[in-house]
Amino acid sequence: MKFKTHLILSISLLAMCGVLVSFTKFHKPEPTLTNRELIDKIFAAVDNVKTVRYNLQCNERIKGRMQHTESRVKLQISPRKLYLYIKGIEVLWIQGWNNGDALVNPNSFPYIDLSLNPFSTLMRKDQHHTINEMGFHYLADILKDGMKKAGDKLDKYFSVYGDEVYEGRDCYKLAITFPDFAWGPYTVKKGENLTTIARKLRISEYMVLENNPKISSYTDVKEGQIIQVPNAYAKLTLLLIDKEYLLPVNNKVFDDKGLFETYEYHDLKVNVPIAPEEFTAHYKGYHF
C-alpha cells in the first residue's frame, strides 16, 4: 500500500512537471527590453513608416487652459502628402504643389477654398504645431536630441517602466525625465524667428511664445534680441509604445508649469497603401 501511494505521488509529480514544461514552452515570458533597445526599435520603426492613417485626439495648453481637438489624418511620408479633417475643416498639403501652400476648406465664411502658408498666423491659431510636424518623425527628432543631451547617462533620463494596455493593444511605458529643465537667455541670430530657433534647439516654439509675453507672434523677433528659451523640449514626457508597431501612440508632455500637451492616436494603420487619388482635392467624400 505504501509503495502504491509513492507510485501515485511520483506519477502526479511527473504529470505536474509535464504541465509546467508545457506551460513554459508555450507561455514563455516576454524578454524585458533595455532603454537603449526600445529607443533603437522606435527609431527603426519610424524610419520604416511609409504611410499612416489615424484619428488623433489632442489636448494642448493654450493661454493657460487645455484645449481639446480631434482630427482624422492621412499621411504619406515621401513625397510628403497630407490630408487632415478637423471639425469640418479640411486641409490638403502636397510637397511641391500649390506653391507650398495648403489648400483649406474652412467650412465657414467666406465659404471658399483658401491657399494658406502652413506657418501663417491663421493656420497656426491656437495650436502648438504646424501641419509639418504631423506624424512620428518630429517626435523621433526630439527623442534623438534627448539622447544627445543624456550622453553616457541614458538610463538617468530614459526609463522603460512597465507595460500597459491601450485600446486593447499591448504597449511599453517609456518615461523621459529632464530634472534640470530650466529657462535661459538666447540671442536671436540674423534671419531667425521662433520656429527656426525651436527647430534648431529641438524645443517647442509655442512654449517659447507663451513664456515671452513681450513677443506677439512667431515672427516678432529681430537680430540681437534676447529671449528666454528652455534647455529641453520638456521636463517630463510619458509615452506608450505600441509593441507591434513600436510607435508612440499616447504621449503626455509636462513642462515646469504642469501638463503642456497630450496626443492620443486611435485606429492607427501603418504602411497600409493609400490610393493616390486620396491626396487630391476631388476625391470622393472631400468638399474642396
C-alpha positions in Angstrom: 0.0 0.0 0.0 2.9 2.3 0.9 4.6 1.5 -2.4 1.4 2.2 -4.3 1.0 5.5 -2.6 4.6 6.5 -3.5 3.9 5.4 -7.1 0.8 7.5 -7.4 2.7 10.6 -5.9 5.6 10.0 -8.3 3.2 9.9 -11.3 1.4 13.0 -10.1 4.7 14.9 -9.8 5.8 13.8 -13.2 2.4 14.9 -14.6 2.8 18.3 -12.9 6.3 18.7 -14.3 4.9 17.9 -17.7 2.3 20.6 -17.3 4.9 23.1 -16.2 7.2 22.2 -19.0 4.3 22.6 -21.5 3.3 25.9 -19.9 6.9 27.2 -20.1 7.2 26.1 -23.7 4.0 27.8 -24.8 3.9 30.8 -22.4 7.5 31.9 -22.5 7.8 35.3 -20.7 8.5 38.2 -22.9 12.1 39.4 -22.5 12.5 42.8 -21.0 13.9 45.5 -23.3 16.6 47.8 -22.1 16.1 51.6 -22.5 18.6 51.6 -25.4 17.0 48.6 -27.1 13.5 50.1 -27.0 14.6 53.5 -28.2 16.6 52.0 -31.1 13.5 50.0 -32.1 11.4 53.1 -32.1 13.8 54.9 -34.4 13.9 51.9 -36.8 10.1 51.7 -36.8 9.8 55.5 -37.5 12.3 55.2 -40.4 10.2 52.3 -41.8 6.9 54.3 -41.9 5.8 55.0 -45.4 2.1 55.8 -44.8 -0.1 56.2 -41.8 -3.8 56.8 -41.1 -5.1 57.6 -37.6 -7.5 59.5 -35.6 -5.8 62.0 -33.2 -7.1 63.5 -30.0 -5.1 66.5 -28.8 -5.1 68.4 -25.6 -2.9 71.4 -25.7 -2.4 74.2 -23.2 -3.4 77.4 -24.9 -3.2 80.6 -22.9 -3.2 78.7 -19.6 -6.2 76.4 -20.5 -6.2 72.9 -22.0 -7.9 72.9 -25.4 -9.2 69.7 -26.9 -9.4 68.9 -30.6 -10.0 65.8 -32.7 -8.8 65.1 -36.2 -8.6 62.5 -38.9 -5.3 62.1 -40.7 -3.9 60.5 -43.8 -0.2 60.9 -44.3 2.4 59.7 -46.9 6.0 60.3 -45.9 7.8 60.6 -49.2 6.9 62.6 -51.2 5.1 64.1 -48.2 1.3 64.3 -48.7 -1.2 65.1 -46.0 -5.0 65.2 -45.7 -6.4 66.5 -42.5 -10.0 66.7 -41.3 -10.8 68.6 -38.1 -14.2 70.0 -37.0 -15.5 70.1 -40.6 -12.3 71.9 -41.8 -10.3 70.1 -44.5 -6.6 70.6 -45.2 -4.7 69.2 -48.2 -0.9 69.7 -48.4 1.3 68.1 -51.1 5.0 68.5 -51.4 5.9 70.6 -54.5 2.3 71.6 -55.1 0.3 74.8 -54.8 3.4 76.9 -54.2 4.0 75.2 -50.9 0.6 76.4 -49.5 -2.1 74.2 -48.0 -5.5 74.0 -49.7 -8.0 74.6 -46.9 -11.8 74.2 -46.9 -12.8 76.3 -43.9 -16.4 75.1 -43.8 -17.3 78.6 -42.7 -17.2 82.2 -44.0 -16.0 83.1 -46.7 -17.1 79.6 -47.9 -14.4 79.3 -50.5 -11.3 77.2 -50.6 -8.2 79.1 -49.3 -4.5 78.6 -50.0 -2.6 79.2 -46.8 1.0 79.1 -45.8 1.4 76.3 -43.1 3.3 78.8 -41.0 0.8 81.6 -41.3 -1.0 83.0 -38.2 -4.4 81.8 -39.4 -3.1 78.2 -39.9 -1.3 78.2 -36.5 -4.1 79.8 -34.5 -4.5 78.1 -31.1 -2.2 75.2 -32.0 1.2 74.1 -30.7 2.5 72.7 -34.0 2.2 73.2 -37.7 1.0 70.5 -40.1 4.6 69.8 -40.9 5.1 68.2 -37.6 2.3 65.6 -38.0 3.4 62.0 -37.9 6.2 60.4 -35.9 9.4 61.8 -37.3 9.2 65.1 -35.4 8.9 63.2 -32.1 11.8 60.9 -33.1 14.0 64.0 -33.7 13.1 65.3 -30.2 14.0 61.8 -28.7 17.3 61.9 -30.5 18.1 65.3 -29.1 17.2 63.9 -25.6 19.6 61.1 -26.1 22.3 63.5 -27.2 21.8 65.6 -24.0 21.8 62.4 -21.9 25.1 61.3 -23.3 26.5 58.3 -21.4 23.8 58.8 -18.7 21.0 57.5 -20.9 19.4 55.5 -18.0 19.2 58.6 -15.9 16.8 60.2 -18.3 15.1 57.4 -20.2 13.3 54.6 -18.4 11.1 51.7 -19.5 8.9 51.3 -16.5 6.4 48.6 -17.3 3.5 47.7 -19.7 0.0 49.0 -20.3 -2.9 48.0 -22.5 -4.1 50.9 -24.6 -7.1 50.4 -26.8 -6.8 46.7 -26.4 -3.2 46.7 -27.6 -0.1 45.9 -25.5 2.3 48.8 -25.0 5.6 49.6 -23.4 5.7 52.5 -21.0 8.6 54.9 -21.6 9.4 57.9 -19.4 11.9 60.7 -20.4 12.7 62.9 -17.5 14.9 66.0 -17.5 15.1 67.2 -13.9 17.5 70.0 -15.0 14.8 71.6 -17.2 15.2 75.4 -16.9 14.9 78.6 -18.9 17.8 80.8 -20.0 18.7 83.6 -22.4 19.1 83.2 -26.2 20.3 85.8 -28.6 18.3 85.8 -31.9 20.5 85.4 -34.9 20.0 87.1 -38.3 17.1 85.7 -40.2 15.7 83.7 -37.3 12.2 83.5 -35.9 10.7 81.4 -33.1 10.0 78.5 -35.4 13.6 78.3 -36.8 15.0 78.7 -33.3 12.8 76.0 -32.0 13.7 73.5 -34.7 17.4 74.2 -34.2 17.2 73.7 -30.4 14.6 70.9 -30.6 12.1 72.8 -28.3 8.5 74.0 -28.6 8.1 77.4 -30.3 4.6 77.7 -28.7 6.2 77.2 -25.2 8.7 79.9 -26.1 6.0 82.3 -27.3 4.0 81.6 -24.1 6.9 82.4 -21.8 8.0 85.6 -23.6 4.9 87.9 -23.2 6.5 90.8 -25.0 6.6 88.7 -28.2 3.3 88.9 -30.1 3.9 86.2 -32.8 6.3 83.6 -34.0 8.0 86.2 -36.3 8.0 89.1 -33.8 11.7 88.9 -33.1 14.8 90.6 -34.6 18.5 90.0 -34.7 20.3 90.7 -31.4 17.1 90.4 -29.3 17.5 88.3 -26.2 14.6 85.9 -25.4 14.1 83.2 -22.9 14.2 79.5 -24.1 14.1 76.2 -22.3 17.1 73.9 -22.4 14.9 70.8 -23.4 11.6 70.1 -25.0 10.0 69.0 -21.8 10.6 68.3 -18.1 8.8 65.0 -18.3 7.4 63.0 -21.2 5.4 59.8 -20.8 5.0 57.6 -23.9 3.0 54.4 -24.6 4.8 52.5 -27.3 2.7 50.0 -29.3 4.5 46.6 -29.0 3.6 45.7 -32.6 4.2 48.9 -34.4 6.9 50.2 -31.9 5.5 53.7 -32.4 4.3 56.1 -29.7 0.5 56.0 -29.6 -0.1 58.0 -26.4 2.1 61.0 -25.5 1.9 63.2 -22.4 4.3 66.1 -22.1 4.9 68.2 -19.0 6.9 71.5 -18.6 7.7 73.4 -15.4 4.1 74.6 -15.2 2.5 71.1 -15.4 0.7 69.3 -18.3 1.6 71.0 -21.6 0.2 68.7 -24.3 -1.2 65.2 -24.9 -1.6 63.3 -28.1 -3.7 60.1 -28.3 -3.6 58.0 -31.5 -6.6 55.8 -32.3 -7.3 53.4 -35.2 -3.7 53.6 -36.2 -2.9 51.9 -39.6 0.8 51.8 -40.6 2.0 51.2 -44.2 -1.4 50.3 -45.4 -1.4 51.7 -49.0 -3.2 54.9 -49.5 -4.5 55.4 -53.1 -3.0 58.5 -54.9 -6.5 59.9 -55.5 -6.9 60.3 -51.7 -4.4 63.1 -51.9 -6.4 65.1 -54.5 -9.0 67.8 -53.9 -11.6 65.9 -56.0 -11.5 62.7 -54.0 -15.0 61.4 -53.2 -16.1 62.4 -49.7 -13.9 65.6 -49.7 -15.6 69.0 -50.0 -12.9 71.2 -51.5 
